[in-house]
């Protein structure tokens, strides 16, 4: 069979690392009000201690966000706005049309239901449409109820709530000593990754985010990698009709004072500080191997090897898939760079 293909250019999704104070503020609001998961966040103790000092008006606004999950809508709006400041976000929010507002806030479910999503957005008063669309998210932790809240609340009330809580949270965070340091770390992270290989998105996403898995998806033409502090240690991912968002934790080293090594740097050197583990890395550098194959090569029990491999995996120097271990070259290279950055910080 002969195939004529005059198109030589292969289209790829755009891939970028981007940040702004607005993203970080919204992620902070999301984390603070995420009741079921909040105890796992690194900032949970600080948030708990802060609650007694927080203005009552802000505390009330955050409770409303917790009840409505409107933090999710704020993320979707910021994805549309690309606002560089709180003032710009609030101005754009007040100017967006009612139909565009709902189309932006309704979460993406899939290509098959996209027409229903758009129809519901055009008809925010049609209860049956909204009920049908919310049912598609049945069993989800928060999206089913989030869609229903969008229908129950008025457009003006949602705009007022999102604007007020963002302004209030910004005022609260700006008083903290670490806030400017966070912004500097986020800006540095963005600067570090200005040039990305868009033809290899899977490897690039894993490298930048520190291990997030990604498989290219139909209709996704934009992938945004957004560094964050407030959601550490989690990677939060959100899909829209044409974009995939990865909110990944900014590297700990960027948040520490000069001369203080990160836990990641210490953990990595401990993982490398053993003859057997170094030999394992050497073998896996040549080709992937199963535990059975490694046990035969090293004449060592599987239990011992499994323990040593687990330490290397915890340091992200290796990965395992379907029982086969392989090297993580990107992590090894990044670890070397991290060491040099740490040593250079004292110069």
LINCORUR-V35151 format. One record per residue. N is the residue number from 0. PHI is phi in degrees with one decimal (* if undefined). PSI is psi in whole degrees, 0 to 359 (none if undefined). NEAR is the number of other ideal C-beta (glycine too) atoms within 8 Angstrom. Layout:
BEGIN
n->{N	N}
phi->{PHI	PHI}
psi->{PSI	PSI}
near->{NEAR	NEAR}
END
This chain:
BEGIN
n->{0	1	2	3	4	5	6	7	8	9	10	11	12	13	14	15	16	17	18	19	20	21	22	23	24	25	26	27	28	29	30	31	32	33	34	35	36	37	38	39	40	41	42	43	44	45	46	47	48	49	50	51	52	53	54	55	56	57	58	59	60	61	62	63	64	65	66	67	68	69	70	71	72	73	74	75	76	77	78	79	80	81	82	83	84	85	86	87	88	89	90	91	92	93	94	95	96	97	98	99	100	101	102	103	104	105	106	107	108	109	110	111	112	113	114	115	116	117	118	119	120	121	122	123	124	125	126	127	128	129	130	131	132	133	134	135	136	137	138	139	140	141	142	143	144	145	146	147	148	149	150	151	152	153	154	155	156	157	158	159	160	161	162	163	164	165	166	167	168	169	170	171	172	173	174	175	176	177	178	179	180	181	182	183	184	185	186	187	188	189	190	191	192	193	194	195	196	197	198	199	200	201	202	203	204	205	206	207	208	209	210	211	212	213	214	215	216	217	218	219	220	221	222	223	224	225	226	227	228	229	230	231	232	233	234	235	236	237	238	239	240	241	242	243	244	245	246	247	248	249	250	251	252	253	254	255	256	257	258	259	260	261	262	263	264	265	266	267	268	269	270	271	272	273	274	275	276	277	278	279	280	281	282	283	284	285	286	287	288	289	290	291	292	293	294	295	296	297	298	299	300	301	302	303	304	305	306	307	308	309	310	311	312	313	314	315	316	317	318	319	320	321	322	323	324	325	326	327	328	329	330	331	332	333	334	335	336	337	338	339	340	341	342	343	344	345	346}
phi->{*	-100.9	-123.4	-95.3	-136.5	-75.5	-91.6	-97.4	-82.5	-100.5	-77.0	-133.6	-66.4	-70.2	-131.1	-147.3	-98.6	-140.4	-152.5	-163.2	-56.8	-63.8	-57.8	-64.7	-64.8	-66.2	-65.0	-65.3	-62.5	-62.5	-66.9	-61.5	-97.0	-87.1	-54.0	-72.5	-109.0	-58.1	-64.7	-92.1	-79.0	-63.8	-90.9	-57.6	-62.6	-64.2	-62.3	-64.2	-67.3	-74.1	-56.4	-67.3	-96.0	-74.6	-57.8	-59.9	-64.7	-69.9	-59.0	-66.4	-63.4	-65.3	-63.3	-66.2	-64.3	-61.7	-72.4	-106.7	58.7	-70.8	-58.2	-65.1	-65.6	-64.9	-63.6	-64.2	-67.6	-64.9	-61.7	-78.8	-81.1	56.5	-68.2	-92.0	-147.6	-62.6	-60.0	-64.7	-60.7	-63.6	-63.2	-67.4	-64.9	-72.3	-96.2	-66.6	-69.3	-60.8	-65.8	-65.2	-58.9	-71.3	-63.7	-71.4	-79.3	-70.1	-68.5	-77.3	-113.0	168.8	-60.9	-65.5	-107.0	-66.8	-65.7	-66.1	-59.9	-68.1	-66.7	-63.8	-63.8	-76.4	-130.3	-64.4	-98.6	-86.5	-58.8	-61.9	-59.9	-68.8	-66.4	-63.1	-73.8	-64.3	-64.2	-65.0	-101.9	-55.6	93.2	-69.9	-54.9	-146.1	-68.7	-60.4	-71.1	-60.3	-62.8	-65.5	-65.3	-59.7	-77.8	-77.2	-82.8	-80.3	-56.4	-65.2	-65.9	-67.3	-60.3	-64.6	-65.8	-65.3	-64.6	-66.3	-70.9	-68.3	-64.9	-64.9	-66.5	-63.6	-60.5	-67.8	-71.1	-63.7	-78.8	-83.5	-61.1	-79.0	-59.5	-64.2	-66.4	-59.9	-62.7	-65.3	-65.0	-67.0	-65.2	-64.4	-61.4	-63.1	-62.9	-63.1	-123.7	-70.7	-109.1	-120.9	-85.1	-70.4	-80.7	-129.5	-63.8	-61.3	-67.9	-66.8	-63.7	-63.6	-67.0	-68.2	-83.4	83.3	128.3	-67.9	-85.2	-149.8	-115.0	-51.0	-116.4	-59.0	73.4	-84.9	-109.6	-145.1	-121.2	-111.0	-106.6	-118.1	-68.7	-149.5	-108.6	-64.9	-98.8	-57.0	-95.6	-84.1	-103.2	-100.6	-121.9	-137.4	-112.6	-108.1	-61.3	-135.1	-137.2	-114.9	-107.1	-117.5	-99.5	-111.2	-68.8	-63.4	-60.1	-58.4	-59.7	-73.7	-101.4	-97.0	-71.0	-55.2	91.4	-98.4	-73.4	-75.4	-60.8	-63.8	-67.0	-64.9	-61.8	-65.9	-70.1	-65.0	-65.3	-86.4	-85.9	-152.8	-61.6	-64.6	-66.0	-65.6	-66.7	-63.6	-60.5	-61.2	-69.7	-71.9	-65.5	-75.0	-168.7	-61.7	-143.5	-85.0	-61.5	-62.2	-66.6	-66.3	-62.2	-68.7	-68.1	-99.3	51.4	-129.5	-63.3	-62.4	-62.1	-63.4	-64.1	-60.5	-64.5	-66.9	-66.7	-63.5	-67.4	-67.6	-70.3	-62.6	-84.0	67.7	-78.5	-132.8	-136.2	-133.3	-140.8	53.8	82.2	-110.0	-93.4	-144.2	-74.1	-112.3	-60.6	-61.2	-69.1	-63.2	-66.3	-64.9	-64.4	-61.9	-64.4	-63.5	-62.2	-65.6	-65.1	-63.4	-64.7	-71.2	-67.0	-91.5	-78.2}
psi->{131	134	126	125	91	351	115	338	130	121	140	152	145	143	122	149	124	150	160	159	331	316	312	321	317	320	326	317	318	314	317	323	4	82	313	333	348	327	345	351	146	333	2	317	318	317	319	317	328	337	321	335	353	141	140	326	320	320	320	319	319	325	321	322	319	321	330	345	31	353	327	318	325	324	315	322	317	327	325	321	322	39	137	348	164	318	317	319	313	319	316	324	320	339	342	141	159	316	316	326	309	324	324	319	335	124	150	136	319	166	323	332	11	325	323	319	313	324	319	321	326	342	69	349	358	97	319	316	314	325	319	321	321	328	336	338	19	130	346	149	322	342	326	312	327	316	319	323	323	326	324	324	151	155	313	322	320	318	315	317	312	320	313	317	326	317	315	317	323	315	321	315	325	341	344	141	324	349	310	326	321	313	323	319	320	319	320	319	317	317	324	335	42	329	112	148	96	344	350	63	324	311	320	318	317	320	311	317	350	27	3	133	143	133	127	137	146	139	357	111	359	130	121	128	115	108	146	158	319	334	6	141	15	152	120	131	141	138	132	188	329	6	144	127	131	115	103	150	129	148	137	325	331	345	356	159	151	137	351	115	146	158	326	319	317	314	321	318	327	321	327	348	48	134	316	318	324	321	324	316	320	317	319	339	329	313	153	146	151	168	322	315	320	321	321	320	322	355	46	150	150	326	314	314	320	320	315	321	325	323	320	324	322	327	359	21	336	166	162	136	121	40	2	127	141	159	152	83	324	321	321	318	317	323	319	317	322	319	315	323	319	312	324	338	339	357	none}
near->{2	3	4	4	4	4	4	3	4	4	3	8	10	8	12	9	14	10	12	10	10	15	13	15	13	13	15	12	15	15	13	10	13	9	6	5	8	12	5	7	15	5	11	10	6	7	12	7	7	8	8	5	4	9	7	6	7	13	10	8	12	13	9	11	14	9	7	10	14	13	11	13	14	13	13	13	15	13	12	7	11	8	11	7	9	12	6	11	14	11	8	11	12	8	5	9	5	7	8	8	12	14	11	11	11	12	10	9	9	6	6	4	10	11	6	11	13	9	9	15	11	9	8	12	4	8	7	6	11	14	9	10	14	12	8	9	12	6	4	7	4	8	11	12	9	15	14	11	12	14	10	5	10	5	10	6	8	14	11	8	14	13	11	9	14	16	10	12	13	11	9	11	10	7	6	7	5	7	10	7	9	12	10	8	14	14	9	9	14	12	7	7	10	7	3	10	7	10	6	7	13	9	9	12	14	13	9	11	11	9	7	11	5	11	5	7	7	4	7	12	7	10	14	12	14	12	14	16	14	12	13	11	6	9	10	11	9	11	9	10	6	7	12	13	13	15	13	13	12	14	12	9	12	9	11	9	4	6	5	6	7	12	6	11	13	9	10	12	8	9	13	11	6	9	5	9	13	9	9	15	13	8	10	13	6	5	4	7	10	8	11	7	8	15	12	7	8	10	5	8	6	8	6	8	14	9	8	12	14	8	12	13	11	8	14	10	14	14	8	9	6	3	6	9	12	10	10	10	6	9	12	10	8	9	12	8	8	14	9	8	9	12	8	7	8	7	4}
END
